[in-house]
Amino acid sequence: MRTPRRVFIKQLATSLGAAFILRGAAQAQETPRPSRDSKLMGDAKFVDVEGARTRYFEGGQGEALVLVHGGQWPATASADGWRPIFDHLAARFRVYAFDKLGMGFTDNPKRDADYSMDAIIQHAYGFIRAVGIRRAVLVGHSRGALPVARIAVDQPELVSHLVILDSNTLAPDDPNTPERTDPAPDQKPPTREEIRRAQMASRQSVQKDFLTDAYIEAEYQIGQLPKIREVDHKFRELRDRWVRDNPEKMRENPKLGSNMGTTTWWMVKAKDETLALIRAGRLKAPTIIIWGFNDPTAPYTLGVNLMETISKVVDRAELHVINRSGHFIAAEHPEEVTRLIVGFGCQDWRDTLPPEPDASTGNAPLPVLS
């Protein structure tokens, strides 16, 4: 497998304004890829995050880097999706990867109101505080990019650098984005072979070598959990209730009545507010956007749209588009994505840590992210 060709769009402040450069990276000679099974994630750990038992993995040495996975209820996405890149990043950072609220082995939301993107954002921030991280690089993929961006906006002292991977959840809406409909309810957990067959046939990924036995097994184990069907049932119930209670909003925009998409009842408020705050200049962290050129559900034009939005307020912003890559860019091209993150300078802030909290008061309570 050759190192993928990538298009690079970079915008940096200069004394004469913003420089805008477009170039292609040269291809390297073929080299064998290492195993995609992580050796450094180790055994899962659990931490209480505001009442939600949360699973996470931790490994490596250096500055803290927090990985927030994509997917939404009731998908089997989890922190295990970072296995193909975890060891690469752990060679340079202290890496944390956790299961989002209601996903993987993390508890489902306990209140109806917590079936929302706002609650997912609050849980992600709560996890960072619960494990004692004071400053970190935040990395968000797909549905995980909106939480990390919102934390960077609301808690700028916490985030040294922001990394966004293939996310139509955060990117400004584009009418050319493919429509997605709610999947049918699962009648029974999938078998390992059904998971593998579906993944191999999916257009979501171009490279398939990350689909190891360990990767498939992780999805299989999550798929067997009763909590997956419980969260699916509740999420659909709440969607139907919202549709009944909001006929006027449904008439204005029927897309709100879906659990999928980005213009949807449970997350549109958080998305619109976050983009508005970014446009208002509240995002301070240097930001790198990395996108798969062949992503069928989040076309790279969305990455360009997001770059246009962020580059107006963040001087140090870069966009990289990697060829022969689908939606799961970190799993398909872990070496290239790691090089981009490290090359962006995400380790150059080690002397800028804020002071320790006052010992007499301890850590401040978690603020409510508005």
TAWO-V766585 format. One record per residue. N is the residue number from 1. D_LAST is the distance of its C-alpha to the last C-alpha in Angstrom with 1 decimal. Layout:
N/D_LAST
N/D_LAST
This chain:
1/45.3
2/45.0
3/42.0
4/40.1
5/40.4
6/37.1
7/36.1
8/34.2
9/32.2
10/31.3
11/29.9
12/30.3
13/30.5
14/34.1
15/36.0
16/36.9
17/33.5
18/32.1
19/34.5
20/34.3
21/36.3
22/37.2
23/39.4
24/40.5
25/40.9
26/44.4
27/45.2
28/46.4
29/49.3
30/48.7
31/47.7
32/47.2
33/43.7
34/43.0
35/42.1
36/38.7
37/38.6
38/36.5
39/38.5
40/35.9
41/33.1
42/35.2
43/34.5
44/31.1
45/29.3
46/26.8
47/24.1
48/22.1
49/18.3
50/16.9
51/19.9
52/20.1
53/23.3
54/22.5
55/25.3
56/25.5
57/28.2
58/28.9
59/31.7
60/33.1
61/33.1
62/31.4
63/28.0
64/25.2
65/24.1
66/21.6
67/22.3
68/19.8
69/22.0
70/21.6
71/22.6
72/21.1
73/22.4
74/25.4
75/26.5
76/28.4
77/26.4
78/25.6
79/25.9
80/29.6
81/29.0
82/28.8
83/32.3
84/34.1
85/32.3
86/31.5
87/34.8
88/34.8
89/31.5
90/32.5
91/35.5
92/33.4
93/30.2
94/29.0
95/27.4
96/24.9
97/24.4
98/22.6
99/22.4
100/19.0
101/17.9
102/20.8
103/22.8
104/26.0
105/26.8
106/23.3
107/22.9
108/21.7
109/18.6
110/19.9
111/18.0
112/18.0
113/14.3
114/13.9
115/15.8
116/12.9
117/11.5
118/8.1
119/10.6
120/12.6
121/10.1
122/9.5
123/13.3
124/14.1
125/12.5
126/14.2
127/17.4
128/17.5
129/17.3
130/19.7
131/22.4
132/22.3
133/21.3
134/20.6
135/20.7
136/21.3
137/21.9
138/19.4
139/21.1
140/19.6
141/21.9
142/21.4
143/18.6
144/17.8
145/17.2
146/13.8
147/12.4
148/14.3
149/13.4
150/9.6
151/10.6
152/13.0
153/10.8
154/8.4
155/11.5
156/14.5
157/16.9
158/16.7
159/17.6
160/21.2
161/21.6
162/19.8
163/22.1
164/21.4
165/24.1
166/24.8
167/21.5
168/21.6
169/18.1
170/16.7
171/19.7
172/19.8
173/21.6
174/25.4
175/27.9
176/30.2
177/27.9
178/29.8
179/28.8
180/28.0
181/28.7
182/27.9
183/30.5
184/32.9
185/32.3
186/33.9
187/37.1
188/37.9
189/36.7
190/38.0
191/40.9
192/40.9
193/43.1
194/41.0
195/38.0
196/40.1
197/41.7
198/38.5
199/37.1
200/40.3
201/40.5
202/36.9
203/36.4
204/33.0
205/34.8
206/37.9
207/38.9
208/39.6
209/40.8
210/37.6
211/38.3
212/40.2
213/41.3
214/38.6
215/35.9
216/37.3
217/37.7
218/34.1
219/33.0
220/35.9
221/35.0
222/31.4
223/32.9
224/35.0
225/32.3
226/32.1
227/28.3
228/28.2
229/30.0
230/28.0
231/24.6
232/26.3
233/27.6
234/24.4
235/22.4
236/25.2
237/25.4
238/21.8
239/22.2
240/25.3
241/23.8
242/21.0
243/23.8
244/25.9
245/23.2
246/22.2
247/25.6
248/24.7
249/21.8
250/24.3
251/27.0
252/24.9
253/23.9
254/25.7
255/23.9
256/20.9
257/23.2
258/23.6
259/22.0
260/23.0
261/22.2
262/19.0
263/19.0
264/18.6
265/17.0
266/14.9
267/13.3
268/13.8
269/10.5
270/8.8
271/11.9
272/12.2
273/8.9
274/9.8
275/13.3
276/12.7
277/11.0
278/14.0
279/16.4
280/15.3
281/16.4
282/13.4
283/15.0
284/17.8
285/19.2
286/22.5
287/22.0
288/24.7
289/24.7
290/27.4
291/28.5
292/31.4
293/33.8
294/34.9
295/31.6
296/32.3
297/28.8
298/26.8
299/29.5
300/29.6
301/29.1
302/25.4
303/25.5
304/27.2
305/24.7
306/21.9
307/24.2
308/24.7
309/21.1
310/20.4
311/23.9
312/23.3
313/20.8
314/21.8
315/25.5
316/26.1
317/25.3
318/27.7
319/28.2
320/30.8
321/32.2
322/34.5
323/37.4
324/38.5
325/35.1
326/33.0
327/29.5
328/29.9
329/30.6
330/30.1
331/32.5
332/35.0
333/35.2
334/34.1
335/36.4
336/35.4
337/31.7
338/32.2
339/34.4
340/31.8
341/29.1
342/31.7
343/33.2
344/29.9
345/30.2
346/27.5
347/29.7
348/30.3
349/27.6
350/29.2
351/30.1
352/26.6
353/25.1
354/23.2
355/25.2
356/25.2
357/23.2
358/25.4
359/27.7
360/27.9
361/24.2
362/23.5
363/20.1
364/17.2
365/15.1
366/12.2
367/9.0
368/6.1
369/3.8
370/0.0
